[in-house]
């Protein structure tokens, strides 16, 4: 496909020639129309009519074209409309006066119209320059990523000045690198980095048609802007400097935005790390202390323990060990999520199998005697990762058990709703306020006004949300009728077409 080349402005010589042709053609046409009627037309009327082609020529080609029109009009006026006809003889004095007034009037009209035309052209250029500056100013207030902003600056500059190519160079270490470009690429040997005086490297162009300006913001350089094939005059060169200043502000603003984002990320990482260590140190210490105490009592030969006391200590060791195992699992899961290595392996999964796996993950004594499970036998298979889904239900059951009393029931239900399988865990706890229902799925979040339950660091729900979304599902919380909360997980029904694909 051939590239379409945009036509540039008409050269001055071509514009003058076109205007002269318009003036001559107008004089010829009007003279031809008036010759048959010249016996009925006064000399003044003919002169007024011949003003029209002169004005048209000036409007198209400027004052030089108007001068050509005046000369043609003078000859036509004298030869065709001043007696004796067909000669350049003027004759009577009044004819000399009429011819002189015609020439003077035409020259004055040409000068005035030419001045207006030039003023209009200058005004048009100023309007274009103002519009271009406005477009560049828009880049300063637009919230765009840094790379997109730099590409927009390069494209705007190239379009504004009609350059063949534009390159925006920013310092990277001790050298300059092309951060964005538009149009024809700059060959590598056309820009050579030069460092002097400890300042940033300045590119020296090996092409005569390349114009390079420094991008300066706040008195210090932030980069360089190079244009190839622009052919700038003095006014355009001054406008380019103004553009460069605007571009420097845009570049500096983009750099400050990047720094702010990095600072925000580092602050969030520090907050996450601080919360992690504070929670882990507290939640590790409690079960370890309980296990240490129980094992010390069991190992003390001088301590005579009744069988029921020994069984109680062993049960406590098992429960606290399960708590430690869940804590370590949560930390490992959150590490996978933060590192971006979490991957779901989707397959056809039976809901009862996932429920049984989740209950097994909690330990034998967790929720003993108060877990109610309602899973219909005719539920279809669902598309899910069995390991991730089992961990999700285990986290929801563990969360429900921690936020309800020791004898309060926890209900796990499953049902089909259209092309989705919904699994819900309902508790009879204090419930969750509507304004906190999004925040509870964030890491380390604690429900305001609720006592912190033992055995977790506030990662269970955050992990559950990440695991569900990795499988293309949804998770949400709502109020339970009669008090408490209902956490629901929605995953798609398994279709045979998925398996075949």
C-alpha positions as CSV (number, residue, x, y, z in Angstrom):
1,X,0.0,0.0,0.0
2,X,1.4,3.4,-1.0
3,X,1.7,6.0,1.7
4,X,-0.3,9.1,1.1
5,X,1.9,12.2,1.4
6,X,0.3,15.2,2.9
7,X,0.6,18.4,0.7
8,X,2.3,21.2,2.4
9,X,1.6,25.0,2.0
10,X,1.6,26.4,-1.6
11,X,5.0,28.0,-2.4
12,X,4.9,31.9,-2.7
13,X,5.9,31.9,-6.3
14,X,3.1,29.5,-7.3
15,X,0.6,31.6,-5.3
16,X,1.7,34.8,-7.1
17,X,1.5,33.2,-10.5
18,X,-2.0,31.8,-9.8
19,X,-3.2,35.3,-8.6
20,X,-1.8,36.9,-11.8
21,X,-3.6,34.3,-13.9
22,X,-6.8,35.0,-12.1
23,X,-6.4,38.8,-12.6
24,X,-5.6,38.5,-16.3
25,X,-8.4,36.0,-16.9
26,X,-10.9,38.3,-15.1
27,X,-9.8,41.4,-17.1
28,X,-10.2,39.4,-20.3
29,X,-13.6,38.0,-19.4
30,X,-15.0,41.3,-18.2
31,X,-13.6,43.3,-21.1
32,X,-15.0,40.8,-23.6
33,X,-18.4,41.1,-21.9
34,X,-18.4,45.0,-21.9
35,X,-17.0,45.6,-25.5
36,X,-20.3,45.1,-27.2
37,X,-21.9,47.5,-24.7
38,X,-19.1,50.2,-24.6
39,X,-21.2,52.7,-26.5
40,X,-23.7,52.7,-23.7
41,X,-21.2,52.6,-20.8
42,X,-19.4,55.6,-19.4
43,X,-15.6,55.6,-18.9
44,X,-16.1,55.7,-15.1
45,X,-18.4,52.6,-15.2
46,X,-15.9,50.6,-17.2
47,X,-13.1,51.5,-14.7
48,X,-15.2,50.4,-11.7
49,X,-16.0,47.1,-13.4
50,X,-12.3,46.4,-14.1
51,X,-11.5,46.9,-10.4
52,X,-13.0,43.4,-9.7
53,X,-10.3,41.2,-11.4
54,X,-7.6,43.3,-9.7
55,X,-9.1,42.7,-6.3
56,X,-9.5,38.9,-7.1
57,X,-5.8,38.7,-8.2
58,X,-4.6,40.4,-5.0
59,X,-6.8,38.1,-2.8
60,X,-5.2,35.0,-4.4
61,X,-1.6,36.1,-5.1
62,X,-1.0,39.1,-3.0
63,X,0.3,42.6,-4.1
64,X,2.6,41.3,-6.9
65,X,-0.4,39.6,-8.6
66,X,-2.4,42.8,-8.1
67,X,0.3,44.8,-9.9
68,X,0.0,42.4,-12.9
69,X,-3.8,42.9,-12.8
70,X,-3.4,46.7,-12.8
71,X,-1.1,46.5,-15.8
72,X,-3.5,44.3,-17.7
73,X,-6.5,46.4,-16.7
74,X,-4.6,49.6,-17.8
75,X,-4.0,48.2,-21.2
76,X,-7.5,46.8,-21.7
77,X,-9.0,50.1,-20.4
78,X,-7.0,52.3,-22.7
79,X,-7.1,50.0,-25.8
80,X,-10.8,49.0,-25.6
81,X,-12.7,51.7,-23.7
82,X,-11.0,55.1,-24.2
83,X,-11.5,56.7,-27.6
84,X,-10.1,56.3,-30.2
85,X,-10.8,52.5,-29.7
86,X,-8.2,50.0,-30.7
87,X,-5.2,52.3,-30.1
88,X,-3.2,53.3,-27.1
89,X,-3.8,56.9,-27.9
90,X,-5.5,58.7,-25.0
91,X,-6.7,61.8,-26.8
92,X,-8.6,64.3,-24.7
93,X,-7.4,65.6,-21.3
94,X,-10.4,64.1,-19.5
95,X,-9.4,60.7,-20.8
96,X,-5.9,61.2,-19.4
97,X,-7.5,62.1,-16.0
98,X,-9.8,59.0,-16.1
99,X,-6.9,56.8,-16.9
100,X,-4.7,58.3,-14.2
101,X,-7.5,58.0,-11.6
102,X,-8.0,54.3,-12.7
103,X,-4.3,53.5,-12.2
104,X,-4.1,55.3,-8.9
105,X,-7.3,53.7,-7.6
106,X,-6.2,50.2,-8.7
107,X,-2.8,50.6,-7.1
108,X,-4.4,51.8,-3.8
109,X,-7.0,49.0,-3.9
110,X,-4.2,46.5,-4.5
111,X,-2.2,47.8,-1.7
112,X,-5.1,47.8,0.8
113,X,-6.4,44.4,-0.3
114,X,-2.9,43.0,-0.2
115,X,-2.4,44.3,3.3
116,X,-5.7,42.8,4.5
117,X,-4.8,39.5,2.9
118,X,-1.4,39.5,4.5
119,X,-2.9,40.4,7.9
120,X,-5.5,37.7,7.5
121,X,-2.7,35.2,6.7
122,X,-0.7,36.3,9.8
123,X,-3.9,36.1,11.9
124,X,-4.4,32.6,10.6
125,X,-0.9,31.6,11.4
126,X,-1.3,33.1,14.9
127,X,-4.5,31.2,15.4
128,X,-2.8,27.9,14.3
129,X,0.1,28.6,16.7
130,X,-2.3,29.3,19.6
131,X,-4.3,26.1,18.8
132,X,-1.0,24.1,18.8
133,X,0.0,25.6,22.1
134,X,-3.4,24.8,23.5
135,X,-3.0,21.2,22.3
136,X,0.4,21.0,24.0
137,X,-1.1,22.6,27.2
138,X,-3.8,19.8,27.2
139,X,-0.9,17.3,27.5
140,X,0.1,19.0,30.8
141,X,-3.3,18.5,32.4
142,X,-4.1,15.1,31.0
143,X,-3.5,12.1,33.3
144,X,-1.7,9.7,31.1
145,X,1.0,7.0,31.6
146,X,4.5,8.4,31.1
147,X,5.2,6.5,27.9
148,X,1.9,7.5,26.3
149,X,2.4,11.1,27.3
150,X,5.9,11.2,25.7
151,X,4.5,9.6,22.5
152,X,1.8,12.3,22.4
153,X,4.3,15.1,22.8
154,X,6.4,13.8,19.9
155,X,3.3,13.3,17.7
156,X,2.0,16.8,18.5
157,X,5.3,18.5,17.8
158,X,5.7,16.7,14.4
159,X,2.2,17.6,13.3
160,X,2.5,21.2,14.5
161,X,5.7,21.9,12.5
162,X,5.3,19.4,9.6
163,X,8.6,17.6,10.4
164,X,9.5,14.4,8.8
165,X,10.5,12.9,12.1
166,X,10.6,13.9,15.8
167,X,12.7,12.3,18.6
168,X,12.3,13.0,22.3
169,X,15.5,12.1,24.2
170,X,15.7,11.8,27.9
171,X,18.8,11.1,30.1
172,X,19.3,7.6,31.3
173,X,22.4,7.3,33.5
174,X,25.2,9.1,31.8
175,X,23.8,9.0,28.3
176,X,20.7,10.0,26.3
177,X,18.1,7.5,25.1
178,X,15.2,7.9,22.7
179,X,12.1,7.9,25.0
180,X,9.6,8.5,22.2
181,X,9.6,9.3,18.5
182,X,7.1,9.9,15.7
183,X,7.4,9.9,11.9
184,X,10.6,8.8,10.1
185,X,13.1,7.2,12.5
186,X,16.4,8.8,13.2
187,X,19.3,6.6,12.1
188,X,21.6,5.6,14.9
189,X,24.6,7.5,13.5
190,X,22.7,10.8,13.2
191,X,22.7,11.6,16.9
192,X,25.9,11.4,18.8
193,X,26.0,11.8,22.6
194,X,28.4,14.3,24.0
195,X,28.9,14.9,27.7
196,X,30.8,18.1,28.8
197,X,31.2,19.8,32.1
198,X,29.6,17.0,34.1
199,X,26.2,17.9,32.5
200,X,23.8,15.7,30.6
201,X,24.9,14.5,27.2
202,X,23.9,16.7,24.3
203,X,23.3,15.1,20.9
204,X,25.1,16.6,17.9
205,X,23.3,16.0,14.7
206,X,25.2,14.8,11.6
207,X,22.2,16.0,9.4
208,X,22.0,19.6,8.3
209,X,18.1,19.5,8.4
210,X,17.9,18.5,12.1
211,X,16.9,21.1,14.6
212,X,17.6,20.2,18.3
213,X,16.3,22.2,21.3
214,X,16.8,21.6,25.0
215,X,13.8,20.8,27.2
216,X,14.2,22.9,30.3
217,X,11.9,23.1,33.3
218,X,12.6,25.1,36.4
219,X,16.0,26.2,35.1
220,X,17.4,22.7,34.6
221,X,17.4,20.5,31.5
222,X,15.2,17.4,31.5
223,X,15.8,16.2,27.9
224,X,16.2,17.1,24.2
225,X,13.8,17.5,21.3
226,X,15.0,16.9,17.8
227,X,13.1,17.6,14.5
228,X,14.2,16.4,11.1
229,X,13.1,18.0,7.8
230,X,11.1,20.8,9.4
231,X,12.5,23.8,7.5
232,X,11.7,26.3,10.2
233,X,11.8,30.1,9.8
234,X,12.6,32.5,12.6
235,X,9.1,32.7,13.9
236,X,8.5,29.0,13.8
237,X,11.9,28.5,15.6
238,X,10.7,30.8,18.4
239,X,7.4,28.8,18.5
240,X,9.4,25.6,18.7
241,X,11.2,26.9,21.8
242,X,7.9,27.6,23.4
243,X,6.7,24.1,22.5
244,X,9.9,22.7,24.1
245,X,9.2,24.6,27.3
246,X,5.7,23.1,27.4
247,X,7.0,19.7,26.6
248,X,9.6,20.0,29.4
249,X,6.8,20.7,31.9
250,X,4.9,17.6,30.6
251,X,8.0,15.5,30.9
252,X,8.8,16.7,34.4
253,X,5.2,16.2,35.4
254,X,5.3,12.6,34.1
255,X,8.5,11.9,35.9
256,X,7.0,13.3,39.2
257,X,4.0,11.1,38.7
258,X,6.2,8.0,38.3
259,X,8.2,9.0,41.4
260,X,4.9,9.5,43.3
261,X,3.7,6.0,42.2
262,X,6.9,4.4,43.2
263,X,6.8,6.2,46.6
264,X,3.3,5.0,47.1
265,X,4.2,1.4,46.2
266,X,7.1,1.5,48.6
267,X,4.9,3.0,51.3
268,X,2.3,0.3,50.8
269,X,5.0,-2.4,50.9
270,X,6.4,-1.0,54.1
271,X,2.9,-0.9,55.6
272,X,2.2,-4.5,54.4
273,X,5.5,-5.7,55.9
274,X,4.9,-3.9,59.2
275,X,1.4,-5.4,59.5
276,X,2.7,-8.8,58.5
277,X,5.4,-8.9,61.1
278,X,3.2,-7.4,63.8
279,X,0.4,-10.0,63.1
280,X,2.7,-12.9,62.6
281,X,4.8,-12.2,65.7
282,X,1.6,-12.1,67.8
283,X,-0.2,-15.0,66.3
284,X,2.9,-17.3,66.3
285,X,3.7,-16.5,69.9
286,X,0.3,-17.6,71.3
287,X,0.1,-21.1,69.9
288,X,3.8,-21.8,70.4
289,X,3.4,-20.8,74.1
290,X,0.4,-23.1,74.5
291,X,2.2,-26.0,72.8
292,X,5.3,-25.4,74.9
293,X,3.3,-25.4,78.1
294,X,1.3,-28.5,77.2
295,X,4.4,-30.5,76.1
296,X,6.3,-29.4,79.3
297,X,3.4,-30.7,81.5
298,X,3.2,-33.9,79.6
299,X,6.9,-34.5,79.8
300,X,7.2,-33.7,83.5
301,X,7.7,-37.0,85.3
302,X,6.9,-35.4,88.7
303,X,3.5,-34.2,87.5
304,X,0.8,-36.8,88.0
305,X,-1.8,-36.1,85.4
306,X,-5.3,-37.7,85.3
307,X,-6.2,-39.4,82.0
308,X,-8.8,-36.7,81.2
309,X,-6.2,-33.9,81.8
310,X,-3.7,-35.7,79.6
311,X,-6.3,-36.0,76.8
312,X,-7.1,-32.3,77.2
313,X,-3.5,-31.3,76.9
314,X,-3.0,-33.5,73.8
315,X,-6.2,-32.0,72.2
316,X,-4.8,-28.5,72.9
317,X,-1.5,-29.4,71.2
318,X,-3.3,-30.7,68.2
319,X,-5.6,-27.6,68.0
320,X,-2.7,-25.2,68.3
321,X,-0.6,-27.1,65.8
322,X,-3.6,-26.8,63.4
323,X,-3.6,-23.1,64.0
324,X,0.1,-22.9,63.2
325,X,-0.3,-24.9,60.0
326,X,-3.2,-22.6,58.8
327,X,-1.0,-19.6,59.6
328,X,1.9,-20.9,57.6
329,X,-0.4,-21.9,54.7
330,X,-2.0,-18.4,54.6
331,X,1.5,-16.8,54.6
332,X,2.6,-19.0,51.7
333,X,-0.6,-18.4,49.8
334,X,-0.3,-14.6,50.2
335,X,3.3,-14.8,49.0
336,X,2.2,-16.6,45.8
337,X,-0.5,-13.9,45.3
338,X,1.8,-11.0,45.9
339,X,4.5,-12.5,43.6
340,X,2.0,-13.0,40.8
341,X,2.7,-16.7,40.5
342,X,-0.8,-17.9,41.4
343,X,-2.3,-20.1,38.6
344,X,-5.6,-21.9,38.6
345,X,-5.8,-25.4,37.0
346,X,-9.4,-25.6,36.0
347,X,-11.2,-29.0,35.6
348,X,-14.5,-30.7,36.3
349,X,-15.0,-30.8,40.1
350,X,-17.7,-32.4,42.2
351,X,-19.1,-30.1,44.9
352,X,-19.2,-32.8,47.6
353,X,-15.5,-33.6,47.1
354,X,-14.5,-29.9,47.5
355,X,-16.7,-29.6,50.7
356,X,-15.1,-32.8,52.2
357,X,-11.6,-31.5,51.3
358,X,-12.4,-28.1,53.0
359,X,-13.6,-29.7,56.2
360,X,-10.6,-31.9,56.3
361,X,-8.3,-28.9,56.0
362,X,-9.8,-27.5,59.2
363,X,-8.8,-30.4,61.4
364,X,-10.9,-33.0,63.1
365,X,-12.0,-30.9,66.0
366,X,-12.7,-27.6,64.2
367,X,-16.4,-26.8,64.2
368,X,-17.1,-30.2,65.7
369,X,-20.8,-30.7,66.4
370,X,-22.0,-27.3,65.0
371,X,-21.3,-27.6,61.2
372,X,-24.4,-28.1,59.1
373,X,-23.8,-29.1,55.5
374,X,-26.5,-29.1,52.8
375,X,-25.2,-30.2,49.4
376,X,-27.8,-31.7,47.0
377,X,-26.7,-35.0,45.4
378,X,-27.9,-34.0,42.0
379,X,-25.6,-30.9,41.7
380,X,-23.7,-30.8,38.4
381,X,-20.0,-30.6,38.2
382,X,-18.4,-27.2,38.3
383,X,-15.4,-25.7,36.5
384,X,-12.8,-25.0,39.2
385,X,-9.4,-25.7,40.7
386,X,-10.1,-28.3,43.4
387,X,-7.1,-27.3,45.5
388,X,-7.9,-23.5,45.4
389,X,-11.6,-24.0,45.9
390,X,-11.1,-26.3,48.9
391,X,-8.8,-23.7,50.5
392,X,-11.4,-21.0,49.8
393,X,-14.2,-23.0,51.6
394,X,-11.8,-23.8,54.5
395,X,-11.0,-20.2,55.0
396,X,-14.6,-19.2,55.0
397,X,-15.5,-22.0,57.5
398,X,-12.6,-21.0,59.7
399,X,-13.6,-17.3,59.5
400,X,-17.2,-18.2,60.5
401,X,-16.1,-20.4,63.4
402,X,-13.9,-17.6,64.7
403,X,-16.6,-15.0,64.6
404,X,-19.4,-17.0,66.3
405,X,-19.8,-18.5,69.7
406,X,-18.4,-21.9,70.6
407,X,-21.9,-23.5,70.3
408,X,-23.3,-21.4,67.4
409,X,-24.1,-23.3,64.2
410,X,-22.3,-22.7,60.9
411,X,-24.1,-23.7,57.8
412,X,-22.5,-24.6,54.5
413,X,-24.9,-24.8,51.5
414,X,-24.6,-25.4,47.8
415,X,-27.1,-24.8,45.0
416,X,-27.3,-24.3,41.2
417,X,-28.4,-21.0,39.9
418,X,-28.6,-20.9,36.1
419,X,-25.2,-21.7,34.7
420,X,-23.4,-21.1,38.1
421,X,-22.8,-23.1,41.2
422,X,-23.1,-21.1,44.4
423,X,-21.6,-22.3,47.7
424,X,-22.4,-20.3,50.8
425,X,-21.1,-20.3,54.4
426,X,-23.5,-18.7,56.9
427,X,-22.8,-17.8,60.5
428,X,-24.7,-16.2,63.4
429,X,-22.0,-13.7,64.3
430,X,-22.3,-9.9,64.7
431,X,-22.5,-9.4,61.0
432,X,-20.7,-6.9,58.8
433,X,-21.7,-3.3,58.1
434,X,-22.4,-2.5,54.5
435,X,-19.5,0.1,54.3
436,X,-17.0,-2.6,55.4
437,X,-18.0,-5.4,53.0
438,X,-15.4,-4.5,50.4
439,X,-12.6,-3.8,52.9
440,X,-12.9,-7.1,54.7
441,X,-11.4,-8.8,51.6
442,X,-8.2,-6.8,51.9
443,X,-5.1,-8.2,53.7
444,X,-4.9,-7.6,57.4
445,X,-8.3,-5.9,57.6
446,X,-10.1,-6.2,60.9
447,X,-13.8,-5.5,61.2
448,X,-14.3,-2.3,63.2
449,X,-15.9,-2.8,66.5
450,X,-15.3,-6.5,66.6
451,X,-12.9,-8.4,68.9
452,X,-9.9,-9.8,67.0
453,X,-10.4,-13.6,67.0
454,X,-7.4,-15.9,67.7
455,X,-5.7,-18.0,65.1
456,X,-5.4,-15.7,62.1
457,X,-3.6,-12.6,60.7
458,X,-6.4,-11.2,58.6
459,X,-5.4,-12.9,55.4
460,X,-8.1,-15.6,55.1
461,X,-10.7,-13.6,53.2
462,X,-8.1,-11.8,51.1
463,X,-6.7,-15.2,50.0
464,X,-10.2,-16.5,49.3
465,X,-11.0,-13.5,47.1
466,X,-7.8,-13.9,45.1
467,X,-8.3,-17.7,44.7
468,X,-11.9,-17.3,43.5
469,X,-11.1,-14.5,41.0
470,X,-8.2,-16.6,39.7
471,X,-10.8,-19.2,38.7
472,X,-13.1,-16.6,37.0
473,X,-15.6,-16.6,39.9
474,X,-17.1,-14.1,42.3
475,X,-17.2,-13.9,46.1
476,X,-19.3,-11.5,48.2
477,X,-20.9,-11.2,51.7
478,X,-24.5,-10.3,52.6
479,X,-26.6,-10.3,55.8
480,X,-28.0,-13.5,57.1
481,X,-31.7,-13.5,57.9
482,X,-32.0,-13.5,61.7
483,X,-28.5,-12.1,62.2
484,X,-25.0,-12.9,61.1
485,X,-23.3,-13.0,57.7
486,X,-23.4,-15.2,54.5
487,X,-20.3,-15.5,52.4
488,X,-21.1,-16.8,48.9
489,X,-18.8,-18.2,46.2
490,X,-20.0,-18.4,42.6
491,X,-18.3,-20.6,40.0
492,X,-19.4,-21.7,36.5
493,X,-21.1,-25.1,35.8
494,X,-18.8,-27.4,33.9
495,X,-19.7,-27.8,30.3
496,X,-18.5,-30.7,28.1
497,X,-17.5,-28.2,25.4
498,X,-14.9,-26.8,27.8
499,X,-13.4,-30.2,28.2
500,X,-13.4,-31.0,24.4
501,X,-11.8,-27.6,23.7
